[in-house]
């Protein structure tokens, strides 16, 4: 089961307690203070990993608790600090501290951010020895570690997002372009979760099919629209089997605009699919109805391979171009 949002409880470790201890020497039962300081409690971190399904592993146990620091020891020895807790989340996750309003984002693989700080360890009685107080009885307890409830939300970061109505051919195309293995079927909502594929080192995301009113929650709703917000370009897939493919393209474009106007500013290409099922006259009519000055248009059939090499070549050249790299740098700068 794909999970892209979850709420968890996390607690950093409490600090251990300092202790009152005494050095022992022959004929001197209490030669001097030797109580050591305690160890700190473990911190809590989130770390970004390339595993879209990792949040589903947390649905059974939503508590992440770091251990308490070790108490101080005799002979002036420090107690050990406890180990930190690292919560692995998908790249592109937003982690919200619900009580404090703090928001953390991990946008790069292996990026790690501290979300809770462990408590400091207490001080042993050796710390309190002075020239006046040579036999201190004082020791301090450890400080409590921070805790809180957090919401983790995944918003995928992909280079290319495939969007379109259900059964537009997105799963078929991502399988043809990449090493993905997305389910294929001739019925609506075959894809119920996003899939990623690798295209010459670039990530392509197959976004589940949208329908009219998706931005208001219809169909699969806006559950997956947020995953489009961070894709750097879009391929609008439209099946030539529709009576009016241009109308279908405009419908999806309108849904994206209603959800987030900035989505219409992304580089967008139109990919007309299932060419093998339609005659040339209809294809010519559809091409005449689409504004090719604003959008690059490709006509393909994955079944026969027609148009696929041209799309692959154009997409690879665009992704590797300076223009595309500049758009990536600009989007990173805006987030920072």
N, C-alpha and C positions, 0 to 999 in steps of 0.2 A: 504493500500500500504506500502510495506516494504521500508524504507529509511535507507541506511547505510552511507550516506555522505551528508553533507549540509554545506552551507556557511551562516554565520549570521553576523550581525553588533551588537556590544555591546558597551555601554558607561557607565563608572562609573559616579556617581553624582559629580557635581561641589560643592565646598565648599560655604557655605553661606557667606554673607558680615558682617563684623564687623560694629558697629554703633556708632555714636556720640550721647550721651545722657547725661543729667545732673540730678544729685540728686536735689530734691526740698525740701526746708525747709522754714518755716514761716519767713518772712522778708528777706529771702536769695533766690532770684529766681534761682540762679545758684550756688548751694552749693559745687559742685564738680563733676568730671566726673563719670558717672555710665554706660557707654555703654559697653554691654557685648560682649564676643567673639561669633562667629558664629559656627554652627555645621558643621561637615565634610560631604562630599557627600558619598553616599553609594558605597561600593566596589562591584565587580562582581566576582562570584565564579562559578565553575562547580562542580557538585556532581554526583557521580556514583550511578546508580540505576539498579535494575534487571528488566529492561523493554526494550526489544529489539526494540519495535515499537515507542519509545518516540520521536525519531527524526521526525517521520512523523507528529507529532502534531505541529511542528514548520514551516511547509512548507507555511502556510498562513501568518504568521507574523514572520519575521526573525530579528526583532529588539528587543534588550533587553537593556533598559535604566534605570539606577538607578536615583532616585530623588535627587534634590539639597538639600544641608543642609539648615537648617533654619537660617535666619539672627539672629544676636545678639539681645538682648532685653534690655530694660531699667532696672534700679535697679541692674545692674551688672549681670544679668542673662544670662547664655549661651543659644544660640540657640540649638535646638535638632539636633543630627546627623540623617541623613536619613537612612532608612532601606537598607540593602544589597540586591542585586539581586542574586538569585541562579538559575543557568541553569542546569536542570537535564539531564544527558546524560547516555547512556548505559554503564555498566561495560565493560572495555576494549577499551574505546574511546581514540583517540588521538586528541588533540585540538591544532591547529597550529595558532599562531598569524601571519597573513600573512605579515604585515608590518615590524614587529620586528624580525621575524624568531624564536620566542620562541615556544617551543613545550611542551605541558603538557599532561601527560597520567594519567588516573584514572583506576587502575587495581583491586581495591577491592571495594566491596559494601559499600556505604556511605562515601567513600573517597571524600574529598572536597579540592579543590585547588583554590587559588585566581588567577584570570587572569588579572584583572584590579583594580587599586587602585583609590579610591575616592579622590577628592581634599580636602585639608585642609581648615578649616574655617578661615575667616579673624578675625582680632583682633579689639576689641572695643577700644574707646578712654581711658577707664580706664587703659588699659595696658600701655599707654604712659605717665601717670602721673609721674613726677619726682619732686625733691625738687626745681628745677629751673622752670619747666614747670608744673604749678599746674592746668592749664585749657587747656589741650591739645585738639586740634581740629582734630587730626589725627584718622583715622580708616582705616583698610585695607580690600580690597575685597577678596573674596574666591579664592582659586586656582582651576583651571579647573581639572576635573577628566579625567583619561585616556580613550581613546576609540580606536576602531580598528575593522577590519574585521577578522573573524576567520573561519577556516575550521574544521569541526568536522567529524572525520572518525571513524567508528566502526570496530574494529577487535575483534571478539568474543573470550572470554576465556572459553573454555570448556575442560573437562577432556578427552573426547573421541569424535573423529570426524568420522562420517560415510561418506565414499567417494565411488564413483563408477560411472559407466555410467548411463544414464537415464534408469529408469525401472529395476534397479538392485535389488530392494526390500528394499531400505533404509527406506522409510516411513513406510512400513509394519513392519520392524524390530524395529524401534524406538518406535512405538506404542506398540509393544509386550514387549519391555524391560522397558518402562517408562510410565509416565502418559501423554505423549504428544498426540496430536491429529493432525497428519500430513495427508494431503490429499493423497489419494491413487487412482491410475488409471493405466490402461494398455497402456498408451501412453507416449511419451517422454516429459520431462520437466513438469511433474505433479507438482513437488515442485519448486516454483519460488522464495522462500525465505527460509532462514535457520529456522529450528525449534529446540527447546531445550526440553529435557526431563530429569526428575530426576530419577537416578538409584542409590538407596541406598545412597542418599546424594551427588552423583557425577553427573555432567552435561554431557549429551550426545547431540551432535549437528548433526542434519541431514542436510548435505550440499547438495544443489541442484546438480543434475546430471551434470557431466562433459563430454565433448566429445573430440575427437582428435583435437588438435589445440587450446584448451581452453586457454592455456597460452598466445596465441597471440590475443585472443579476440573472437574466434569463439564460436558459440552457445551462452550460457550465458556468455561466455568469462571468463576473470579473475576477474569478479565482486565478485565472492564468494571464489576464491582461497585464498585471504588474510585472510578469516575467518578460514582457516585451519592452518595458521602459528602459532597460539597460542594454538591449541589443543595439549594435552600432549601425546596422542597416537591415532593411526588411525585403523579403521576397514575397510579394502578394501572389499566391497561387489561385488561379481561377480555372475551373473545369469548362472546357469548350462544350460540354454536354448541356449546359444551361441555355435557356432560350435567349437570355440577354447577358452574356458574360461581363460586359462593361458595367451593367447595373449591379452585378454581384460584387465587382471590385469596388465600386463607389459605396456600397453598403458597408463593407468591411472598413474602408477608409473612414467612413462616418463614425463607426463604432470606436475606432481608435481615437479620432478627434474628440469625441464626447468624453472618453475616459481621460485622455491627457493630450492637450493640443500640441505639445512638443513632439509627439509621435509622428505628426504629419510633416515635421521638418527633417526627419531622417532620410537618408538616401533610400529610395524605394524603387524596386524593379517589379514589373508585372511578368509573371510566368503563366502562359496559357497552356494547360495540360490536356492530355488525352487526344492529341492531334490525330492519332490513328483511327479514332471513332467518328471523325467529322469530315465532311467533304470540303474541298478547296474553296468553293463559293462562300460557304458560311465563314470560313477562316478569314477570307478577304473582307467580308462584311464586318466582322468583329474588329479587324485591324483598322478599318476605316473609322470605327466609332471610338477608338481609344486615342487619347491625347499622347502621341509619341514624342512630342516636344518636351513634355514634363517627365515622362517615364520611359525608361528603356524597356522594351517588350521582347520576350522570347516565346516562341511556340515550340513545344516539345511533346514527345511521346516517350516515356520511359520504357514502355512495352517494346517499341521498335527501335529505340535509340535515336530517333530523329530529333535534331535540335539540341540534344544533350551535350555533345562535344562543344558546341558553340557557347552554351551557357557555362559549362565548366571553365572554359578558357577565359571568358569575359569576367567571371567571378574571381578566378585566381588572379588575373591581372589587376583587378580593382582592389582586392584585399592586400595585394603586395605593393600597391602604389603609394607614393608619398602623400597623396591627398587623403587616403584612408588612414595612414599612420598619423597624420596631423589631426584628423577628427578624433582619434583615440586619445591623443595627448590633450586635446582641448577638453574632452569629457572628463578625463582624470583631473585636470586642473580645476574644473568647476566643482568637482566633489571635494577636493582638498581645500 
